[in-house]
Amino acid sequence: MKIEHLAIWVDDLERMKEFYSKYFDMQSGEKYTNSAKQCTSNFLHFGREMTRLEIMHKPCLQEVQPEGNSKRNNRTTGNGYYESVIPDPEGNQVEITE
């Protein structure tokens, strides 16, 4: 199975694009604007498989406060992988496994 892309709604499209580009070495495509739905988005991709993340913004969506805390959680998983969980600039928890 191959997941074509994942998507998240964000408050600040440019800030989030910069974060994922800088820390995950993702490349960004052109910004897409759907005037009829008042929605903008960017696709970012990385790796040989061109894994994609779509970040989307719509001004009229109700602002939701992120749950959880913003502390970093670093640990080794049961099968020996190093894992870290960090918040992105909007509080979404991002799990990184090496």
Sequence and secondary structure as in RCSB ss.txt:
>XXXX:A:sequence
MKIEHLAIWVDDLERMKEFYSKYFDMQSGEKYTNSAKQCTSNFLHFGREMTRLEIMHKPCLQEVQPEGNSKRNNR
TTGNGYYESVIPDPEGNQVEITE
>XXXX:A:secstr
    EEEEE S HHHHHHHHHHHH  EE   EEETTTTEEEEEEEETTTTEEEEEEE TTS      S    EEE
E TTS EEEEEE TTS EEEEE 
